[in-house]
Amino acid sequence: MSHPLPVVINNVRKRFGERVVLDGMNLSVAAGETVAVIGPSGGGKSTLLRCINGLNTFDEGEIRVGSFILGPGGNHNHTAGVQQVRRLFGMIFQDFQLFPHLTALENVIEAPVHVLKQPRAEAQRRGRELLARVGLADRANAHPRELSGGQKQRVAIARAMAMDPRGLLCDEITSALDPELKSEVLTVLEALKREGLTLIVVTHEMGFARRAADRVVVLDAGRVIEDGPPSQVLEHPQMPRTQRFLSEVLS
Amino acid sequence: MQPARWVRWGGGRVIRTILLGMGVLSGGTAWGNSTAAAKPPLRWAADAEGGAPYIFKDPQNPDKYRGFEVDLAEQFEKELGRRIEFRQYAFRSLVPGLERGDFDFAMNGLEITPDRRKEILFSRPYYIYTLQLVARAGEKRFASLEECGKAKLLVGTLEDTAAARLLDQMTFAKKLYDSQVEPYMDLELGRIDAVLLDLPIAVYYARPNPKLKFVGPRLGEGYYAIGFRKDQRALAAQFDVALDRIFESGQLRRIYEKWGIWNEDQEKLFSGGKIADVLKESSRRWTFTVYFPLLLQGAIVTVELTFLSMLLAMAIGLPVALSRLYGPAPLRAAATLYVEFFRGIPVLLLLFLIYYSLPGIAARYDLPFTLRLPAFAAAILGFGLNYGAYEAEIYRAGIRSIPVGQWEAAASLGMSRPLCFRRIILPQAIRVILPPMTNDLVALFKDTSVVSIIAVEELTKEYQILSKSSMKYLEIGLATATLYLIMSVPLGYLSRYLEKKWGRGL
């Protein structure tokens, strides 16, 4: 596996019309670090991930992913275009977004074959390997409609991993799952952390944050209001806003 | 129409005298006895306006009428022992005039047609007519009606005649007149390229004119008969008997020879049974094995037309849909305009414009090409443009129905927008698009029946031609409907099957 990349978010502002979503956001994620992003809804968590991935543009500031620099309005410094940053960091969505017309394996090999131009046989071999790693070796030929939510999300992770990314952006990837299915997805995520990927995980799973995150970052109203190791942020929050949020989530 | 006027037809007495003198009167008629005077005269209607050689004003004596039907009327007077009074009546109003009771019979080159037979009663035929094509003396472009049609030349004829119907069936460009003089005048002047009319008319008006010539063999064959009101069976029967005698006595042949319209065809008039038998015979000849292959040919044209038009519609629909969805503003506007225009005008009008108006535009602006599309190509273009607008909207809706998350998921995997569209969006959209598209295919399949107006002989047109020729409206109609159903019902099932199969799991 290629070495992980750091992410630096520098004073990023983003508004949707009148509403300010990111209000001078600053955040650094070291290579190989796992950061859990928590906070009340509407705090800018998803937008942050989408900006890092180039799915949303922003109005001010700068985002660095390794040597790739994203600027306001979708400007960037790479000749290969914004697709390049997306190859560096894969993204997993809350609602999976598997391609329903393709089997699990076809979902996984679609981008390697058509973007990376890998030979199909090679991509299939790697794809089966990845599906095995997320515990779905036997479901390679199943269509998404034949899979449970947890299985779908594991296929989505395998699909992102097939592009050999330096990190993953996870946007509330267990929120749509029943409690008993959440753990199978989170277990996969913890394994990826052990492999050394940079992970930025927007989540409501405090157990996962406590167990797997190197740092917990609390977002509110488009700013980072608290940032530290899980033991400090989750057990001894400094800000009243964080305390209130945690008591709501944990109750 | 001219004001109707009763005319005392004065030729009868003179000729009667001559005939008496010649001693040709056959015995056994009521002629000359006392009952003849007692009975009221029979009223005969015909159109004498430019009506030679049937009936026309005598140039030497404008109070009198001449023509072979005038001579024939004299014979009837003798055979029936009743006076016959002539009444001028517009040709095309003869049938309604009969029904109104304005006169007792119509004798005016009235052709026996299935349509007319529904409304009036016919005597047995008194003349077997054929059609004659006439062209300018110097004409070199064609030597037959077929060649004339292939060259897409304009043929003039009288409206509501067998010639007009034949031209329709052969899908000619034709110009209709309501008198038989003008077509030959226009032909001489070069306004039209040929005239197709009944042989007696051609003999009288065209043969004497050195600037015109007969082209090709005599065509078609039909019967002139005397028309009566439907309840006048007895009168019609009397005329039939009288006609028999006039023929047997040789008078009929003499009259026709006098007018130059006798030919051997006329021998057939009285060799067989009655006209009803002739029609029955022709109907009997149109058996299933005769008409069904023709219907099948029409069905094949319908299928070709449907699928080629749909292919064109699809080829137009996708780029238009993509332009509306993702194009820059001017392209988007153009695509919207396209959809609104072609969805908003009737396909019938569109076909007319393409088939009849485009060549004119090319000519007016001296374009280096003619734009004179063959009917089949014009039909495909018309339907392709029309259905292209519908398909564009179906595709647009189908593409938009794929959630934006699919675009984002593909983008997050490093896929470009075109790649994502081709690999991810389109395959899913096709499943949404196919059921309504199959529906359109079924609709188009039936819509193609309107192309008969620009002379493409598809299934419905074939039905019209065959049913009129055979009078088997019901039988051939059912066969035609069956053919349509055999083709469209499976398409409908396919549509529902696709909907079921692909509606799931998305």
Interface residues (C-beta under 8 A of the other chain):
Chain A: N53 G54 L55 Q83 Q84 R86 R87 G90 M91 F93 D95 Q97 L98 F99 P100 H101 E110 A111 H114 V115 L116 H143 P144 R145 A156 R159 A160 M163
Chain B: P403 G405 Q406 E408 A409 A410 A411 S412 L413 G414 M415 S416 L419 R423 I424 P427 Q428 R431 R504 G505 L506
